[in-house]
Amino acid sequence: MKKGFLIACSVFISAGLFAQSAKPKVLYSAANKTVKVYVTEKGSDKRLALTGSLKFTDNPQPPETEFSVFVDPTQKFQTMLGIGGA
């Protein structure tokens, strides 16, 4: 009985290990992609007005004096806590 139980357990464990084949991870790159820039200004007719587009480029680690926004592409939804006052 013990021998049959051990064989059954090893078969299930082996099947579980082989079933979890790792898929190769594809790294996301924003290089050469663009983003549209919209502006809303209080006291003007600009309400989500398209003002242009910017192109992403690869840069080294920014200095602490430069404003940066880091986006995690593995997260589908990200919470933002207010930007601007318009």
Secondary structure by P-SEA (a helix, b strand, c coil): caaaaaaaaaaaaaaaaaaccccbbbbbbcccbbbbbbbbbccccccccccbbbbbbbbccccccbbbbbbcccccbbbbcccccc
